Amino acid sequence: MTALHRFAQEYLAAQEQILLPSVKCKHMGKTKIRPAKLVKILQSSVESPLDKYKMDVELETSVGEIFIEVKVTADCSDEKVSYIKNNKVPTLEVDLSQFIEQPMEAVIDALRNIEPYSNWIYSWCDDTLKNEIEKEVEAERLALQRALEQEIERKKKITKRAINNLVKNGTIGLPAKEFPFTAFINTKEYKLQAKVLSAASWSFNSLRVMIDNEDYILATCQILSKKGQEANKLFILFPFNDDALRNFKPIPNSAVLCRLFRKGSYPYMWLSFPEPNPRKLVPAQHKAKQLKRESLEYFENYSI
């Protein structure tokens, strides 16, 4: 075993070149692989001192200093491995434990093609690969940031055109609004929706922008009744990003409408809606309950 260890040291130190195994670097959620590289050996020595440790082989190569640890029976100690990693010492461990009873020719073949029998304790290009990954991540971050900024600018332009169109037309299409309630029909419980507002176009006046910042525009207007009289106040939120929508705090007891970008369209949705007057809510619940009752009766008759 000692002879095998010594032979491997002397053999590696006597070479003029060495095929360094491939390197796989995982960093910041990315993986980079440097393929095997044939390098020149400029100078070599065995049993080289490194702080308080002895390294089996030291090679001065065309890509810098590389140490090699030869494993026959014992692994490199945890303390030594920690030192190598903490001090970023390029070190390759060659495992020859399976060649203890093998002829020397097999050992030489293994040392000529050491990749299957070796692993990097700390690779010769680890810092380089990490730097490359960090640059790629930063480039992706900057590209994403630019794309988001461009998207926000695009949304701002569309929003301002939409506001101008609203002012020009003096009408706005409001989506339907329903309130959930529980009803009992023939002693059975049903979850129903009372529609207090049908989707329709409404006239308004006095539209003005209250807030215009980097995240959203908030406008308000006065909805006109069907008789042309001023009715409820309406707030309209135009968010430029998802955070603006998530962080926006609805105005208490107010109707707040939101316009969203979806596949080229710009639909409205309710963010908040004031509790309707019982004179409107009760008839809507009654109507929903009646429709459900008629639906149940229809299917009962159909099944007979």
C-alpha positions as CSV (number, residue, x, y, z in Angstrom):
1,M,0.0,0.0,0.0
2,T,2.9,2.4,0.8
3,A,4.6,1.4,-2.4
4,L,1.4,2.2,-4.4
5,H,1.0,5.5,-2.7
6,R,4.7,6.4,-3.3
7,F,4.6,5.2,-6.9
8,A,1.6,7.4,-7.7
9,Q,3.3,10.4,-6.2
10,E,6.5,9.9,-8.2
11,Y,4.6,9.1,-11.4
12,L,2.4,12.2,-11.3
13,A,5.4,14.4,-10.4
14,A,7.4,13.0,-13.4
15,Q,4.8,13.9,-16.0
16,E,5.1,16.8,-18.5
17,Q,1.4,17.3,-18.7
18,I,-1.8,16.2,-16.9
19,L,-5.4,16.0,-18.0
20,L,-7.3,17.9,-15.2
21,P,-10.8,16.3,-14.6
22,S,-13.9,18.3,-15.4
23,V,-15.3,20.7,-12.8
24,K,-18.9,21.2,-11.9
25,C,-19.7,24.3,-10.0
26,K,-23.1,24.9,-8.3
27,H,-23.7,28.5,-7.2
28,M,-26.7,30.8,-6.8
29,G,-29.1,28.2,-8.2
30,K,-27.0,27.7,-11.4
31,T,-24.6,25.0,-12.5
32,K,-21.5,25.6,-14.7
33,I,-19.3,22.8,-16.0
34,R,-15.7,23.3,-17.1
35,P,-14.7,20.3,-19.3
36,A,-11.5,18.3,-18.7
37,K,-8.4,20.3,-19.6
38,L,-4.9,19.2,-20.6
39,V,-2.3,21.4,-19.0
40,K,1.5,21.6,-19.0
41,I,3.4,20.7,-15.8
42,L,6.1,23.3,-15.4
43,Q,7.5,22.1,-12.1
44,S,6.6,19.4,-9.5
45,S,7.5,18.1,-6.1
46,V,6.3,15.5,-3.6
47,E,5.5,15.8,0.1
48,S,5.3,19.5,-0.3
49,P,4.6,21.5,2.9
50,L,1.4,23.6,3.1
51,D,1.1,25.4,6.4
52,K,1.1,22.5,8.9
53,Y,0.2,19.9,6.3
54,K,2.1,17.8,3.8
55,M,0.6,17.5,0.3
56,D,1.3,14.4,-1.7
57,V,2.1,16.1,-4.9
58,E,2.5,19.8,-5.9
59,L,2.3,20.7,-9.5
60,E,3.1,24.1,-11.0
61,T,1.0,24.1,-14.2
62,S,0.1,26.4,-17.0
63,V,-3.1,27.2,-15.2
64,G,-1.5,27.7,-11.8
65,E,-0.6,25.7,-8.7
66,I,-2.4,22.4,-8.2
67,F,-2.0,19.9,-5.4
68,I,-2.9,16.2,-5.6
69,E,-3.8,14.0,-2.7
70,V,-3.4,10.2,-3.3
71,K,-5.9,8.0,-1.5
72,V,-5.0,4.4,-1.0
73,T,-6.5,3.3,2.3
74,A,-7.3,6.5,4.3
75,D,-9.4,9.5,3.2
76,C,-8.0,13.0,3.5
77,S,-8.7,14.2,7.1
78,D,-11.7,16.5,7.7
79,E,-9.4,19.1,9.2
80,K,-7.2,19.1,6.1
81,V,-10.2,19.2,3.8
82,S,-11.6,22.2,5.7
83,Y,-8.2,23.9,5.4
84,I,-8.1,23.3,1.7
85,K,-11.6,24.6,1.1
86,N,-11.3,27.6,3.5
87,N,-8.1,28.7,1.9
88,K,-9.2,27.9,-1.7
89,V,-6.3,25.6,-2.4
90,P,-6.8,23.9,-5.8
91,T,-6.6,20.2,-4.7
92,L,-7.5,17.0,-6.5
93,E,-7.9,13.7,-4.7
94,V,-7.1,10.6,-6.6
95,D,-8.6,7.4,-5.3
96,L,-6.5,4.3,-6.0
97,S,-8.0,2.1,-3.2
98,Q,-9.3,-0.4,-5.8
99,F,-5.8,-0.9,-7.3
100,I,-4.1,-2.3,-4.1
101,E,-4.0,-5.8,-5.6
102,Q,-3.8,-4.8,-9.2
103,P,-0.8,-4.9,-11.5
104,M,1.2,-1.8,-12.0
105,E,0.0,-1.4,-15.6
106,A,-3.6,-0.9,-14.3
107,V,-2.3,1.7,-11.9
108,I,-0.5,3.6,-14.7
109,D,-3.7,3.4,-16.9
110,A,-5.7,4.9,-14.1
111,L,-3.2,7.7,-13.5
112,R,-3.2,8.6,-17.2
113,N,-7.0,8.9,-17.1
114,I,-7.6,10.0,-13.6
115,E,-11.1,11.5,-14.0
116,P,-13.1,8.4,-13.1
117,Y,-10.9,7.9,-10.0
118,S,-10.7,11.5,-8.7
119,N,-12.7,14.3,-7.3
120,W,-11.9,18.0,-6.6
121,I,-11.7,18.9,-3.0
122,Y,-11.4,22.5,-4.3
123,S,-11.2,23.0,-8.0
124,W,-8.6,25.0,-9.9
125,C,-11.3,27.2,-11.5
126,D,-14.0,27.3,-8.8
127,D,-13.7,31.1,-8.2
128,T,-13.7,31.7,-12.0
129,L,-16.9,29.7,-12.5
130,K,-18.5,31.4,-9.5
131,N,-17.6,34.8,-10.9
132,E,-19.0,33.8,-14.3
133,I,-22.3,32.6,-12.7
134,E,-22.5,35.8,-10.6
135,K,-22.0,37.9,-13.8
136,E,-24.7,35.9,-15.6
137,V,-27.1,36.3,-12.6
138,E,-26.5,40.1,-12.5
139,A,-26.9,40.4,-16.3
140,E,-30.2,38.5,-16.0
141,R,-31.3,40.8,-13.1
142,L,-30.5,43.9,-15.0
143,A,-32.3,42.6,-18.1
144,L,-35.3,41.7,-16.1
145,Q,-35.2,45.2,-14.4
146,R,-35.0,46.9,-17.8
147,A,-37.9,44.7,-19.1
148,L,-40.0,45.6,-16.1
149,E,-39.2,49.3,-16.5
150,Q,-40.2,49.2,-20.1
151,E,-43.4,47.3,-19.3
152,I,-44.3,49.9,-16.7
153,E,-43.7,52.7,-19.2
154,R,-45.9,50.9,-21.7
155,K,-48.6,50.5,-19.1
156,K,-48.4,54.1,-18.1
157,K,-48.9,55.2,-21.7
158,I,-51.8,52.9,-22.2
159,T,-53.3,54.1,-18.9
160,K,-53.1,57.7,-19.8
161,R,-54.7,57.0,-23.2
162,A,-57.4,55.1,-21.4
163,I,-58.0,58.0,-19.0
164,N,-58.2,60.4,-21.9
165,N,-60.7,58.2,-23.6
166,L,-62.8,58.0,-20.5
167,V,-62.9,61.8,-20.3
168,K,-63.7,62.1,-23.9
169,N,-66.5,59.6,-23.9
170,G,-67.9,60.4,-20.5
171,T,-69.0,56.8,-20.0
172,I,-67.5,53.7,-18.3
173,G,-68.4,50.1,-18.4
174,L,-69.0,48.7,-15.0
175,P,-68.8,45.0,-14.3
176,A,-71.6,43.2,-12.5
177,K,-71.4,42.9,-8.7
178,E,-72.9,40.1,-6.7
179,F,-73.1,39.5,-2.9
180,P,-73.0,35.9,-1.6
181,F,-75.8,34.8,0.8
182,T,-77.3,31.6,2.1
183,A,-80.9,30.5,1.3
184,F,-83.0,27.6,2.4
185,I,-85.3,26.0,-0.2
186,N,-87.4,23.1,1.0
187,T,-85.2,22.9,4.1
188,K,-82.1,22.5,2.0
189,E,-79.3,25.0,2.3
190,Y,-77.9,26.7,-0.9
191,K,-75.0,29.2,-1.4
192,L,-76.4,31.9,-3.8
193,Q,-75.3,35.2,-5.3
194,A,-77.5,38.3,-5.2
195,K,-76.7,40.5,-8.2
196,V,-77.0,44.1,-7.0
197,L,-75.4,45.6,-10.2
198,S,-75.6,44.3,-13.8
199,A,-72.8,44.9,-16.2
200,A,-73.6,48.0,-18.1
201,S,-72.2,51.3,-19.4
202,W,-72.7,54.3,-17.0
203,S,-72.2,58.0,-17.6
204,F,-70.1,60.0,-15.2
205,N,-68.6,63.5,-14.7
206,S,-65.8,65.2,-12.7
207,L,-63.2,62.6,-13.5
208,R,-59.8,63.7,-12.0
209,V,-56.5,62.0,-11.1
210,M,-55.9,62.0,-7.3
211,I,-52.5,60.1,-7.2
212,D,-50.0,59.6,-10.0
213,N,-46.8,57.8,-8.9
214,E,-44.4,55.1,-10.2
215,D,-46.7,52.3,-9.0
216,Y,-50.2,53.3,-9.9
217,I,-52.7,56.1,-10.9
218,L,-55.8,56.6,-8.8
219,A,-58.6,58.5,-10.3
220,T,-62.1,59.4,-9.1
221,C,-65.3,60.4,-10.8
222,Q,-69.0,60.9,-10.0
223,I,-71.4,58.3,-11.5
224,L,-74.6,59.7,-12.9
225,S,-77.9,58.0,-12.3
226,K,-80.1,57.0,-15.3
227,K,-81.9,60.3,-14.8
228,G,-78.6,62.2,-15.2
229,Q,-78.3,63.1,-11.5
230,E,-75.0,62.7,-9.6
231,A,-75.1,59.4,-7.7
232,N,-72.2,57.5,-6.1
233,K,-68.5,58.4,-6.2
234,L,-66.3,55.8,-8.0
235,F,-62.5,55.4,-7.5
236,I,-60.5,53.8,-10.4
237,L,-57.1,52.2,-9.7
238,F,-54.7,51.8,-12.6
239,P,-51.8,49.6,-11.2
240,F,-48.5,49.3,-13.1
241,N,-47.3,46.2,-11.3
242,D,-48.5,43.3,-9.2
243,D,-47.1,44.8,-6.0
244,A,-49.2,48.0,-6.4
245,L,-52.3,45.9,-6.7
246,R,-51.4,43.7,-3.7
247,N,-50.4,46.6,-1.5
248,F,-53.2,49.0,-2.4
249,K,-55.5,49.5,0.6
250,P,-59.2,49.8,-0.5
251,I,-60.9,53.0,0.5
252,P,-63.4,52.1,3.3
253,N,-67.1,52.0,2.2
254,S,-66.2,53.1,-1.3
255,A,-66.6,51.5,-4.8
256,V,-63.1,50.9,-6.1
257,L,-62.7,49.7,-9.6
258,C,-59.4,48.3,-11.0
259,R,-58.2,48.0,-14.6
260,L,-55.9,45.1,-15.4
261,F,-53.7,44.3,-18.4
262,R,-54.7,40.9,-19.8
263,K,-53.7,39.7,-23.3
264,G,-54.1,43.1,-24.8
265,S,-57.5,43.8,-23.3
266,Y,-58.0,46.0,-20.3
267,P,-60.9,44.6,-18.3
268,Y,-62.3,46.0,-15.1
269,M,-62.7,44.3,-11.8
270,W,-64.1,45.4,-8.4
271,L,-61.5,45.8,-5.6
272,S,-64.2,47.0,-3.1
273,F,-67.9,47.7,-3.2
274,P,-69.9,49.3,-0.5
275,E,-72.6,47.3,1.3
276,P,-75.8,47.8,-0.7
277,N,-78.9,49.4,0.7
278,P,-81.3,46.7,2.0
279,R,-83.9,48.1,-0.4
280,K,-81.7,46.9,-3.2
281,L,-80.1,43.8,-1.6
282,V,-83.3,42.1,-0.4
283,P,-85.0,42.1,-3.8
284,A,-81.8,40.9,-5.4
285,Q,-81.6,38.0,-2.9
286,H,-85.3,37.3,-3.5
287,K,-84.7,37.2,-7.3
288,A,-81.7,34.8,-6.9
289,K,-83.7,32.6,-4.6
290,Q,-86.6,32.5,-7.0
291,L,-84.3,31.6,-10.0
292,K,-82.8,28.8,-8.0
293,R,-86.2,27.5,-7.0
294,E,-87.4,27.6,-10.7
295,S,-84.2,25.8,-11.7
296,L,-84.8,23.0,-9.1
297,E,-88.4,22.6,-10.2
298,Y,-87.4,22.4,-13.8
299,F,-84.9,19.6,-13.2
300,E,-87.3,17.8,-11.0
301,N,-90.0,17.8,-13.7
302,Y,-87.4,17.0,-16.4
303,S,-86.2,13.9,-14.4
304,I,-89.8,12.6,-14.2
